[in-house]
């Protein structure tokens, strides 16, 4: 029994030692792998360090070269500063010389870029100096006066340009407005002309009448002898084109209106050849045509039908009744036919005390016998 137990125990121990051996073998393999990996990383770091050192040395060499270039630039810069100082001193000397000789500032002189001959210029300068000595000194007041006049000239020139620009803009606006006015006028003219013919035939019981455009040449501008522009040299001779454009600006064509009317049974068309009553009727027809085209809120008529007979007065009243839908009429009249078309009558009477009184009567208050209903 003891031997069997010892064998079993020995076998278990061998198995346990075998497992430990396997574990140790695995750990050894793992350690070897880590060692190899670490050695590889060390080699890579050594290679990187080597490359870094090479790059550092390369940059150090480049820095050295750049430092040499910088030293050269510093030397050139110092030389340029010295030359610039010499040029500035020379420039100051020349400016003082110009101021002394020419009485001018150096900044006021301009070089046109053209090549010049020094000898010829020196000879010309000598001649000019002699001429200046012969002329003598310049009065400072003359220079001041010239500067003032020059400033005034520049100011007026700018004002003139601004005015020309404004005139151009206004001309464009005027042109646009003329076109709109002409279009509106033509539209209104055609409609009023049509209504005028219609009302003329109604009032006269026939005939024909129409409006005629008449062109009128009108002088818009006049040239004044005391034109303020003469102060700026307007009195000098100008080009023919300028005179022509000025004349064209003065002349403007305007449109007038004539009336051609021919009552029934007559062949005349001139308004002056009509009788007073016919002219009144024609005027009334034109007035009604204008009112029908653009009805006003109200209209006041003062005995416009005084010259009409009873038949024409009835026609006049019917037209008033038609137009009263859009326009309120206030009419001063003694005509019974006109009164019949009114909705409200106002009358002025004088009482026994000699004081004028105002009476008002609605037509629906008047009975068949002419009395006023209570």
C-alpha positions in Angstrom: 0.0 0.0 0.0 2.8 2.4 0.9 4.6 1.7 -2.4 1.4 2.2 -4.4 0.8 5.5 -2.6 4.4 6.5 -3.2 4.1 5.8 -6.9 0.9 7.7 -7.3 2.4 10.6 -5.4 5.5 10.5 -7.5 3.5 10.4 -10.7 1.5 13.5 -9.6 4.7 15.3 -8.7 6.1 14.5 -12.1 3.0 15.8 -13.8 3.1 18.9 -11.7 6.8 19.5 -12.5 6.0 18.9 -16.2 3.3 21.6 -16.2 5.7 24.0 -14.4 8.3 23.2 -17.0 5.8 24.0 -19.8 4.9 27.2 -18.1 8.5 28.2 -17.6 9.2 27.3 -21.3 6.3 29.6 -22.4 7.6 32.4 -20.2 11.1 32.0 -21.5 9.7 32.2 -25.1 7.7 35.3 -24.3 10.7 36.9 -22.6 12.8 36.1 -25.7 10.2 37.7 -27.9 10.2 40.8 -25.8 13.9 40.9 -25.8 14.0 40.6 -29.6 11.4 43.3 -29.8 13.2 45.6 -27.4 16.5 45.0 -29.3 14.7 45.9 -32.5 13.3 49.1 -31.0 16.8 49.9 -29.7 18.2 49.5 -33.2 15.4 51.7 -34.6 16.1 54.4 -32.0 19.8 54.2 -32.7 19.1 54.6 -36.4 16.8 57.6 -35.7 19.3 59.1 -33.5 21.9 58.7 -36.2 19.6 60.4 -38.8 18.8 63.1 -36.3 22.5 63.8 -35.7 23.1 63.9 -39.5 20.2 66.3 -39.9 21.5 68.4 -37.0 24.9 68.6 -38.5 23.4 69.5 -41.9 21.3 72.3 -40.3 24.3 73.5 -38.5 26.3 73.8 -41.7 23.3 75.6 -43.3 23.1 77.9 -40.3 26.8 78.7 -40.8 26.3 79.5 -44.4 23.2 81.7 -43.6 25.2 83.5 -40.9 27.9 84.2 -43.5 25.2 85.6 -45.9 23.8 87.7 -43.1 27.1 89.2 -42.3 27.4 90.1 -46.0 24.0 91.7 -46.0 24.9 93.6 -42.9 28.0 94.9 -44.6 26.1 95.9 -47.7 23.4 97.5 -45.5 26.0 99.6 -43.7 27.5 100.6 -47.0 24.1 101.6 -48.3 23.4 103.6 -45.2 26.6 105.5 -45.7 25.8 106.2 -49.3 22.2 107.2 -48.4 23.6 109.7 -45.8 25.8 111.2 -48.5 22.9 111.4 -50.9 20.7 113.1 -48.3 23.4 115.6 -47.6 23.8 116.2 -51.3 20.0 116.5 -51.7 19.8 119.0 -48.9 22.6 121.1 -50.5 20.8 121.0 -53.9 17.5 122.0 -52.3 19.2 125.0 -50.6 20.9 125.9 -53.9 17.6 125.7 -55.8 15.9 127.8 -53.1 18.6 130.3 -53.3 18.9 130.5 -57.0 15.4 129.9 -58.2 13.3 131.1 -55.2 11.5 127.7 -55.4 11.1 124.7 -53.3 12.7 121.5 -54.6 9.4 119.6 -54.3 7.7 122.0 -56.7 10.1 121.0 -59.5 9.3 118.1 -61.7 11.5 116.0 -64.0 9.9 115.0 -67.3 12.3 112.1 -67.8 13.9 113.5 -70.9 17.7 113.3 -71.2 19.5 116.6 -70.9 22.8 118.2 -71.7 24.5 119.6 -68.6 26.6 122.1 -70.5 23.6 123.5 -72.5 21.5 123.7 -69.3 24.2 125.6 -67.4 24.4 128.1 -70.3 20.7 128.5 -70.3 20.7 129.0 -66.5 23.3 131.7 -66.8 21.2 133.5 -69.4 18.1 133.2 -67.2 20.0 134.6 -64.2 21.0 137.6 -66.2 17.4 138.2 -67.3 16.2 137.9 -63.7 18.7 140.4 -62.6 17.6 142.8 -65.3 13.9 142.3 -64.4 14.5 142.9 -60.7 12.8 141.4 -57.7 9.2 140.1 -57.7 6.6 141.9 -55.6 5.3 139.4 -53.0 1.8 141.0 -53.4 1.7 139.9 -57.0 2.4 136.3 -56.0 -0.4 136.5 -53.4 -2.8 138.0 -55.9 -1.9 135.3 -58.4 -2.5 132.6 -55.9 -5.9 134.1 -54.9 -7.0 134.4 -58.5 -5.8 130.9 -59.3 -7.8 129.5 -56.3 -10.8 131.5 -57.5 -10.4 130.1 -61.0 -10.1 126.5 -59.8 -13.2 127.0 -57.6 -15.3 128.5 -60.4 -14.0 125.8 -62.8 -15.2 123.1 -60.5 -18.5 125.0 -60.0 -18.9 125.2 -63.7 -18.3 121.4 -64.1 -20.9 120.7 -61.4 -23.4 123.0 -63.0 -22.8 121.4 -66.4 -23.4 118.0 -64.8 -26.5 119.2 -63.1 -27.8 120.8 -66.4 -27.2 117.5 -68.1 -29.2 115.6 -65.4 -32.0 118.2 -65.5 -32.2 118.0 -69.3 -32.6 114.2 -69.0 -35.3 114.6 -66.5 -37.0 117.3 -68.6 -36.8 115.1 -71.7 -38.3 112.2 -69.7 -41.1 114.4 -68.3 -41.8 115.9 -71.8 -42.3 112.4 -73.1 -44.6 111.5 -70.3 -46.5 114.8 -70.6 -46.8 114.3 -74.4 -48.1 110.8 -74.0 -50.6 111.8 -71.3 -51.7 114.9 -73.3 -52.2 112.9 -76.5 -54.3 110.3 -74.6 -56.4 113.0 -72.9 -56.7 114.9 -76.2 -58.1 112.0 -78.1 -60.7 111.2 -75.4 -61.7 114.8 -74.9 -61.9 115.4 -78.7 -64.3 112.4 -79.0 -66.5 113.6 -76.1 -66.4 117.1 -77.5 -67.8 115.9 -80.9 -70.5 113.9 -79.1 -71.7 116.7 -76.9 -71.6 119.2 -79.8 -73.9 117.0 -81.8 -76.2 116.6 -78.8 -76.4 120.3 -78.1 -76.8 121.4 -81.7 -78.8 118.4 -82.8 -76.2 117.5 -85.4 -73.3 119.2 -87.1 -69.7 118.3 -86.5 -66.9 119.7 -84.3 -63.4 118.6 -83.3 -60.2 119.9 -81.7 -57.1 120.5 -83.8 -53.5 120.6 -82.6 -51.7 123.8 -83.6 -47.9 124.0 -83.3 -46.5 127.3 -81.8 -42.9 128.3 -82.1 -42.1 130.1 -78.9 -38.9 131.9 -77.8 -38.1 130.5 -74.4 -34.9 132.4 -73.5 -33.6 135.9 -74.1 -30.0 136.9 -74.0 -29.7 139.8 -71.6 -27.1 142.5 -72.2 -26.2 142.5 -68.5 -25.9 138.7 -68.3 -23.8 137.8 -65.2 -21.8 135.3 -67.2 -20.1 138.3 -68.9 -18.0 138.7 -65.7 -16.4 135.3 -66.4 -15.5 136.2 -70.0 -18.8 135.4 -71.6 -18.3 138.4 -73.8 -15.6 136.8 -75.8 -16.3 135.2 -79.2 -17.5 131.6 -79.1 -17.6 128.9 -81.7 -20.5 128.8 -84.2 -21.5 125.4 -82.8 -21.9 126.9 -79.3 -24.1 129.7 -80.7 -26.2 127.2 -82.7 -26.8 124.9 -79.6 -27.7 128.0 -77.6 -30.3 129.1 -80.2 -31.7 125.6 -80.3 -32.1 125.6 -76.5 -34.0 128.9 -76.7 -36.4 127.7 -79.3 -39.1 125.3 -78.1 -42.0 124.0 -80.0 -45.3 124.1 -78.1 -48.7 122.7 -78.9 -51.8 124.8 -78.9 -55.4 123.8 -79.5 -57.8 125.2 -82.1 -61.6 124.5 -82.3 -63.2 123.6 -85.6 -67.0 123.7 -85.4 -69.6 123.4 -88.0 -73.3 123.7 -86.8 -75.9 121.8 -88.8 -77.0 123.6 -92.0 -73.8 125.7 -92.1 -70.4 125.2 -93.9 -68.3 127.4 -91.8 -65.6 125.9 -89.5 -64.0 129.0 -88.0 -65.1 129.7 -84.5 -64.9 133.5 -85.0 -67.6 133.3 -87.7 -70.2 131.7 -85.4 -72.8 133.7 -83.6 -72.5 134.5 -79.9 -75.0 131.8 -79.0 -73.2 129.2 -81.1 -69.9 130.1 -79.6 -71.5 129.7 -76.1 -72.9 126.3 -77.1 -69.5 125.2 -78.5 -67.8 126.3 -75.3 -70.3 124.4 -73.2 -69.8 121.3 -75.3 -66.0 121.6 -74.7 -66.5 122.2 -71.0 -68.7 119.1 -70.7 -66.2 117.0 -72.6 -63.4 118.0 -70.2 -65.6 117.3 -67.2 -66.6 113.9 -68.5 -63.0 112.9 -69.1 -61.8 113.9 -65.6 -64.8 114.6 -63.4 -64.0 117.1 -60.7 -65.7 116.8 -57.2 -67.8 119.9 -58.0 -68.1 122.6 -60.6 -69.4 126.2 -60.5 -71.2 127.5 -63.6 -72.3 131.2 -63.8 -75.1 131.7 -66.3 -73.3 129.7 -69.0 -76.6 128.9 -70.7 -78.0 132.5 -70.7 -77.8 132.7 -74.5 -79.6 129.4 -75.1 -83.2 129.0 -76.3 -85.7 126.7 -74.6 -84.9 123.6 -76.7 -81.1 124.0 -76.3 -81.7 124.7 -72.6 -83.4 121.3 -72.3 -80.5 119.6 -74.0 -78.2 121.4 -71.6 -80.2 120.2 -68.6 -80.1 116.6 -69.8 -76.4 116.7 -70.1 -76.1 118.2 -66.6 -78.3 115.4 -65.2 -76.0 112.8 -66.8 -72.8 114.4 -65.5 -74.1 115.0 -62.0 -73.6 111.3 -61.2 -69.9 112.0 -60.8 -69.8 115.8 -60.3 -71.8 118.1 -58.1 -72.8 121.3 -60.0 -73.4 124.7 -58.4 -75.1 126.8 -61.1 -76.1 130.4 -61.1 -79.0 130.7 -63.6 -82.3 132.3 -64.5 -83.2 129.5 -66.9 -86.3 127.5 -65.9 -85.2 124.4 -67.8 -81.9 124.4 -65.9 -83.8 124.8 -62.6 -85.9 121.7 -63.4 -82.8 119.6 -63.4 -81.6 120.8 -60.0 -82.2 118.9 -56.8 -82.0 122.0 -54.6 -82.8 125.6 -55.4 -81.5 128.7 -53.6 -83.1 132.1 -54.1 -82.4 135.6 -52.8 -85.3 137.8 -52.1 -85.8 141.1 -50.4 -88.2 141.5 -47.5 -90.3 144.5 -46.6 -87.6 145.7 -44.3 -85.2 145.9 -47.3 -82.9 143.1 -46.0 -82.0 140.3 -48.5 -83.0 136.8 -47.4 -81.9 133.4 -48.7 -84.5 130.8 -49.5 -83.9 127.1 -50.3 -86.4 124.7 -51.8 -86.1 121.0 -52.7 -87.8 120.2 -56.0 -89.7 117.3 -54.4 -91.4 119.9 -52.2 -92.9 121.7 -55.2 -96.4 120.6 -56.1 -97.9 120.3 -59.6 -99.4 123.8 -59.4 -96.1 125.3 -58.4 -96.8 125.7 -54.7 -94.5 124.5 -52.0 -95.6 121.5 -50.0 -95.6 121.8 -46.2 
